[in-house]
């Protein structure tokens, strides 16, 4: 499919550069209070997942997956849900294990390749709908693409998907996040991730240790010590290699849009695979010059975010 570098997205005049375009919407975006209905479902291994629904009686469902250390109620999740709900869709924002405000029950939590949980959610939700669509942000985008590449979307009535600000190459992106210019982001992630490990270690002392946890200073170091081994991988490199969605793109059988801003401070150069994109049958890649990471703020306050309008256009019209 064509790889498009376009300037359709015009950023607010005062938000210059990828960092401001990332930070300002993350910290200062105001979203409406929506009438979500929470549902808790059980997983086959004795754990639970918390789902937040917006129902309008539609036959079309959008399932939205959040990013690293996010949750179903982050502003970007609520904004996307609100936009699609206003357009007549039913919406399901779901929380990864341990992200809904309550520690999950098993020693494992979530990771970039945990498609078994996305499959549980989709299988549970799609039974009541004619058409299902997936949207994923950042880590949730990687999860969405990997799931589509390793499964049969038609089995669940999945018609299309959108992945926004997605780290297609997990290893390179983790290393970029650990560069000095991204120190604030990586430390913010590490603080909450380490907090979850400390809480889990109290429940599963034979499986998790906090010894030396305070000395881990990079996401790769955390994944090497915790995420990889806890979830069945040898180390961080094995985890990244196994779960990077770039390895699954050529196996995707439904139309998918990847929307990555070229000034995204989280994404490495390998997350803009133009050569690969031109050879793929079902994957569309758009790389706007601006937008930051999960940003795409509107030029005028109060307007929908550009990523929301573009996602809707792709799912509903393209």
URBEL-V467791 format. One record per residue. N is the residue number from 0. RES is the residue in one small letter. OMEGA is omega in whole degrees, -180 to 180 (999 if undefined). Layout:
N&RES&OMEGA, N&RES&OMEGA
This chain:
0&x&178, 1&x&172, 2&x&-172, 3&x&167, 4&x&-173, 5&x&177, 6&x&178, 7&x&178, 8&x&178, 9&x&-175, 10&x&175, 11&x&-173, 12&x&-175, 13&x&-179, 14&x&-179, 15&x&176, 16&x&-175, 17&x&-178, 18&x&178, 19&x&-180, 20&x&175, 21&x&-169, 22&x&-173, 23&x&179, 24&x&180, 25&x&-174, 26&x&-168, 27&x&180, 28&x&176, 29&x&-180, 30&x&-179, 31&x&172, 32&x&-176, 33&x&-177, 34&x&178, 35&x&173, 36&x&-177, 37&x&175, 38&x&175, 39&x&177, 40&x&179, 41&x&175, 42&x&-178, 43&x&-178, 44&x&175, 45&x&178, 46&x&-180, 47&x&173, 48&x&180, 49&x&-177, 50&x&177, 51&x&-173, 52&x&163, 53&x&-175, 54&x&177, 55&x&-177, 56&x&-179, 57&x&171, 58&x&179, 59&x&-178, 60&x&172, 61&x&177, 62&x&-173, 63&x&-178, 64&x&-175, 65&x&-177, 66&x&-178, 67&x&179, 68&x&173, 69&x&176, 70&x&-175, 71&x&-175, 72&x&174, 73&x&-176, 74&x&-179, 75&x&178, 76&x&-180, 77&x&179, 78&x&179, 79&x&179, 80&x&-180, 81&x&-178, 82&x&-178, 83&x&177, 84&x&178, 85&x&179, 86&x&173, 87&x&-179, 88&x&163, 89&x&-175, 90&x&174, 91&x&170, 92&x&-178, 93&x&-180, 94&x&173, 95&x&-180, 96&x&177, 97&x&-176, 98&x&-176, 99&x&-179, 100&x&180, 101&x&-180, 102&x&179, 103&x&-166, 104&x&-178, 105&x&179, 106&x&177, 107&x&170, 108&x&-179, 109&x&171, 110&x&-171, 111&x&-179, 112&x&-175, 113&x&-177, 114&x&178, 115&x&178, 116&x&176, 117&x&178, 118&x&177, 119&x&-179, 120&x&-177, 121&x&180, 122&x&179, 123&x&-171, 124&x&-167, 125&x&-175, 126&x&-175, 127&x&-173, 128&x&177, 129&x&-177, 130&x&178, 131&x&179, 132&x&-179, 133&x&172, 134&x&179, 135&x&177, 136&x&172, 137&x&177, 138&x&178, 139&x&174, 140&x&176, 141&x&179, 142&x&-179, 143&x&-178, 144&x&179, 145&x&179, 146&x&-180, 147&x&-179, 148&x&-176, 149&x&-178, 150&x&177, 151&x&-176, 152&x&-178, 153&x&180, 154&x&-178, 155&x&-178, 156&x&180, 157&x&-176, 158&x&-178, 159&x&177, 160&x&176, 161&x&176, 162&x&-172, 163&x&178, 164&x&-171, 165&x&176, 166&x&-177, 167&x&177, 168&x&-172, 169&x&-177, 170&x&180, 171&x&-180, 172&x&177, 173&x&179, 174&x&178, 175&x&179, 176&x&-178, 177&x&176, 178&x&-175, 179&x&-179, 180&x&-179, 181&x&-174, 182&x&-178, 183&x&180, 184&x&-175, 185&x&-179, 186&x&177, 187&x&178, 188&x&-176, 189&x&-179, 190&x&-178, 191&x&177, 192&x&178, 193&x&178, 194&x&178, 195&x&178, 196&x&179, 197&x&179, 198&x&-180, 199&x&-178, 200&x&177, 201&x&-179, 202&x&-176, 203&x&-175, 204&x&180, 205&x&-178, 206&x&-176, 207&x&177, 208&x&177, 209&x&-180, 210&x&179, 211&x&-178, 212&x&-178, 213&x&-179, 214&x&178, 215&x&-174, 216&x&180, 217&x&177, 218&x&176, 219&x&178, 220&x&178, 221&x&-179, 222&x&178, 223&x&-177, 224&x&-170, 225&x&-170, 226&x&-178, 227&x&-177, 228&x&-178, 229&x&-176, 230&x&170, 231&x&178, 232&x&-177, 233&x&-176, 234&x&-179, 235&x&-178, 236&x&178, 237&x&177, 238&x&-179, 239&x&-179, 240&x&-177, 241&x&-169, 242&x&180, 243&x&-174, 244&x&179, 245&x&180, 246&x&-174, 247&x&-173, 248&x&-177, 249&x&179, 250&x&-177, 251&x&-172, 252&x&176, 253&x&-179, 254&x&-178, 255&x&175, 256&x&172, 257&x&-175, 258&x&-178, 259&x&178, 260&x&-179, 261&x&178, 262&x&178, 263&x&-177, 264&x&-178, 265&x&-166, 266&x&177, 267&x&-180, 268&x&-179, 269&x&177, 270&x&177, 271&x&-171, 272&x&-175, 273&x&-178, 274&x&178, 275&x&-177, 276&x&-180, 277&x&-177, 278&x&-174, 279&x&-176, 280&x&-170, 281&x&-175, 282&x&176, 283&x&179, 284&x&175, 285&x&-177, 286&x&177, 287&x&-179, 288&x&-175, 289&x&177, 290&x&-178, 291&x&180, 292&x&-177, 293&x&-179, 294&x&178, 295&x&178, 296&x&178, 297&x&179, 298&x&178, 299&x&-180, 300&x&178, 301&x&179, 302&x&175, 303&x&175, 304&x&-176, 305&x&-180, 306&x&178, 307&x&179, 308&x&-179, 309&x&178, 310&x&180, 311&x&-180, 312&x&-180, 313&x&-177, 314&x&-171, 315&x&-173, 316&x&-170, 317&x&999
